[in-house]
Amino acid sequence: MINFGNVENSVRILKKQVATNQIDDKVFEDRLLELIDIAEDGCYWMYGHESERWFRHDGQKWVPDDPDRILALRAQTDSNTDIGQDPVEEIPVNWTWFTVSLASLAIIGGIVYVSSMA
């Protein structure tokens, strides 16, 4: 998953390298392409080196967007999760239906068993 801060820093470093002729335009473009990554929202994100703005690919084109919502989602997930565990949503159990279903299965199983003995 993308680390927005690291990508921004990497783009700034690359811009300095191309400005001081440490790398050429082709290397610069190749490295920029390597920084495009997927975020938690399932979209590709890239940092515009000229505009210094974030862009998200909407499936058809790059649109300006703000990664703050992704960072907020990440922070919320991190605060709700114990270290090393995935968040688990608890599913309520209707114990009445569970008991009735279990009893029905036992009765059906008994009928099948008795009929196989005859």
Secondary structure, DSSP 8 states (H G I E B T S, - for coil): ---HHHHHHHHHHHHHHHHTTSS-HHHHHHHHHHT-EE-TTS-EEEE-TTT--EEEE-SSSEEE--THHHHHHHHHHHHHS-TT----------HHHHHHHHHHHHHHHHHHHHHHH-
